[in-house]
Amino acid sequence: MKSYFRLTEFELGRFFKFYLVLIGLTIVSQIIGVIAVSKEYMQEANEAIYQDGLSKQAFMDQRGLISLLDWTNSIWFLAPIALCVVTLLIYMFFIWYRDWLGKNTFIYRLLMLPTQRIHLFFAKATTIFIMVLGLVALQVFLIYIAGIVLEWMVPNEFMQTMGVSEVSVASQYVNTILPATFTEFVLYYGTGFMFVCIFFTAILIERSYRWKGLLFAIGYVAVATAVFMSLIFLSMEWGLFSLYPLEWLILQIIIGIIVTASSIFLSYYLLTKKITV
Amino acid sequence: MERYWKLMFTSCLFVFGIGFFYLHDTFAEKELPEYTWEKQKGNEEVLEDVLVQAYIQDGSYIGETIQIAGEKRKYLSQLSFLERLTGAMDNLKIKQLQQKYRGFMRGKEESTYNFYEDKRMLAYANVSSEWDGSQFKQSNFALEVETVSKRDDETTSFFIKLPNQDQYDYMDVGEVTVLGDKLYVLTQNDMLVDDESQSEMRLYTIDLTNEKLISEQRLFSDKEENVKGDREVTLLHDTDELQASSYIAVMTRNLDEDDQTKQLRLFDIEKQEEWSVDLPKKMLEQEVVAHMGDETFYFIYEQKGKLSVTPYQIAEQQLDDPIEIPISDAIDVNTMKYTKIIHDKLYLLYDMNSYMGREGNAPQIKGNPPLMYVIDLKAKALRYEGELTPKNKAAKNALFMIESMYENEQ
């Protein structure tokens, strides 16, 4: 257990500077974003009211009130999220390959550690996963702070106040990363964890069998995804059975757990028996 | 601990961020709009049988849906994920059938139109069809029939290929009835004739013992030979009602400029007769509520603080004396109303902020509360009169839009 924590801390440490840069970029871009969006709105208001002679009420009816939704739909909000997603997706592969491709094949030393090799797998998976969750949590705070900044920037009569959870219900982008209920959160990110395991297994297959392995790896991802989606295929495409929603959910969770567990077992086997340096 | 600071930092960020997000609702944020029935006359007990569903808009981006039954309230925003998933606010009649006949209801259309229930059995009929890509229309229409006996839980199910398939392009089930050992399925069949859409009702008679189609009949069409122009045909039935009678009732209205005659037409399934109910024109202009289980129509009319409900017995073909009840002066014939007959009581709910047939009349945010009247049809007396008033600030500042009224099954 101790070695797992030490490995995780070690893996986090190797990417931590980049991670802090991602956090910093997100904070800066989103805070500038909320200022930019509210400035733009106030400028529009000033032009309409002082130059075109509209009344305040007429402007508000025409343009609508400003809310955090104007911000969540802006590039300032979405671009850093996209950057973080892409970076972590790439790092999901790089976290393994850097050990092989680095100057002095670091993986050799990692695999020689006097501990179970699967700990390495879990440490890397935890690293990716916890970094994702950290960024999601950061987003919660940023929405909250953006609400306060917006209140500073815009006179309250022009503003539609929204709480953090209201933003997540009303904005489809925020809703994708922060679903309305905790149950959905667990389901979404549970699925995410499963895919991290599937891709890690695929990487290990490729590392074990090299060029031939690449085909196996792609095949493995395809098969695992197909098994996970099998319920949808079976019922939607061929109408084989009909389930009540709750039964559907339970079955889908069981399939997800089976796919994740098989990935972990396969990785365990590959790491202990097949992997070559 | 210090050696794990990166792990601690990221975990804390996660725990506090996500914890803050999902616990936030519990200790703060928005006040739920609250409403309460304020009685003017009668007894509130009757309100426990009725469920009012409304949409609440308080000017923010997210609306709220509320269901009110007696003292009980259900808010869409307060439902858990599992409650949403299992449809905690969906059609109650269907939910109840799903609980009672879990196996039988599996995979069935969640619409009461497709079901019939009596003491003996529960029956289901649905139209199935396939998309024909070469002709670009639906084809291969068939009726899927399934029944379950309440005595021994025995289910029978069979398919019937429908005749005259080239006569229609689309069909939908309107009503299912069982009389004796025959099952009747009333469908709405749509077709294109010379690029003009046409719609008619058809009645399919099915022999349940031999699992065979006995006949197909054309009943009411929106194009009749002796009528100039089109006519509008509306099936009169209570959508929640699973027990139909031996009559099929429709209201027809001619859509010609000079001829806008309304007719109440009936088809007697047992006698195979169609006729038009003989009533003064003034009566036909009134709102009709069909209580097919009791084979009675109720004509409703509001005027100058008075509500009159006139029963018409289908079998005797006669009008009874109207039940007259004093009502609020603010109600007139055009006030939007929702009607429902539950346990021989007529529930009338008036939305005091919207009017029928007047467009562009946007409801006011600070509207008048809806009014409810409950009339006992057997005793011919008022059982309840009251209004649904906003209780707190959130409710007073919101727009309350009634969506529908159902029988409360719990």
Boltz contact constraints between the chains, C-beta under 6 A:
constraints:
  - contact:
      token1: [A, 8]
      token2: [B, 7]
      max_distance: 6.0
  - contact:
      token1: [A, 9]
      token2: [B, 4]
      max_distance: 6.0
  - contact:
      token1: [A, 9]
      token2: [B, 6]
      max_distance: 6.0
  - contact:
      token1: [A, 9]
      token2: [B, 7]
      max_distance: 6.0
  - contact:
      token1: [A, 12]
      token2: [B, 6]
      max_distance: 6.0
  - contact:
      token1: [A, 12]
      token2: [B, 7]
      max_distance: 6.0
  - contact:
      token1: [A, 13]
      token2: [B, 6]
      max_distance: 6.0
  - contact:
      token1: [A, 16]
      token2: [B, 6]
      max_distance: 6.0
  - contact:
      token1: [A, 130]
      token2: [B, 10]
      max_distance: 6.0
  - contact:
      token1: [A, 133]
      token2: [B, 14]
      max_distance: 6.0
  - contact:
      token1: [A, 134]
      token2: [B, 10]
      max_distance: 6.0
  - contact:
      token1: [A, 134]
      token2: [B, 13]
      max_distance: 6.0
  - contact:
      token1: [A, 134]
      token2: [B, 14]
      max_distance: 6.0
  - contact:
      token1: [A, 137]
      token2: [B, 13]
      max_distance: 6.0
  - contact:
      token1: [A, 137]
      token2: [B, 14]
      max_distance: 6.0
  - contact:
      token1: [A, 137]
      token2: [B, 17]
      max_distance: 6.0
  - contact:
      token1: [A, 137]
      token2: [B, 18]
      max_distance: 6.0
  - contact:
      token1: [A, 140]
      token2: [B, 17]
      max_distance: 6.0
  - contact:
      token1: [A, 140]
      token2: [B, 20]
      max_distance: 6.0
  - contact:
      token1: [A, 140]
      token2: [B, 21]
      max_distance: 6.0
  - contact:
      token1: [A, 141]
      token2: [B, 17]
      max_distance: 6.0
  - contact:
      token1: [A, 163]
      token2: [B, 29]
      max_distance: 6.0
  - contact:
      token1: [A, 165]
      token2: [B, 24]
      max_distance: 6.0
  - contact:
      token1: [A, 165]
      token2: [B, 25]
      max_distance: 6.0
  - contact:
      token1: [A, 169]
      token2: [B, 62]
      max_distance: 6.0
  - contact:
      token1: [A, 170]
      token2: [B, 61]
      max_distance: 6.0
  - contact:
      token1: [A, 170]
      token2: [B, 62]
      max_distance: 6.0
  - contact:
      token1: [A, 181]
      token2: [B, 81]
      max_distance: 6.0
  - contact:
      token1: [A, 182]
      token2: [B, 22]
      max_distance: 6.0
  - contact:
      token1: [A, 183]
      token2: [B, 81]
      max_distance: 6.0
  - contact:
      token1: [A, 184]
      token2: [B, 81]
      max_distance: 6.0
  - contact:
      token1: [A, 242]
      token2: [B, 106]
      max_distance: 6.0
  - contact:
      token1: [A, 242]
      token2: [B, 107]
      max_distance: 6.0
  - contact:
      token1: [A, 245]
      token2: [B, 85]
      max_distance: 6.0
  - contact:
      token1: [A, 245]
      token2: [B, 86]
      max_distance: 6.0
  - contact:
      token1: [A, 246]
      token2: [B, 86]
      max_distance: 6.0
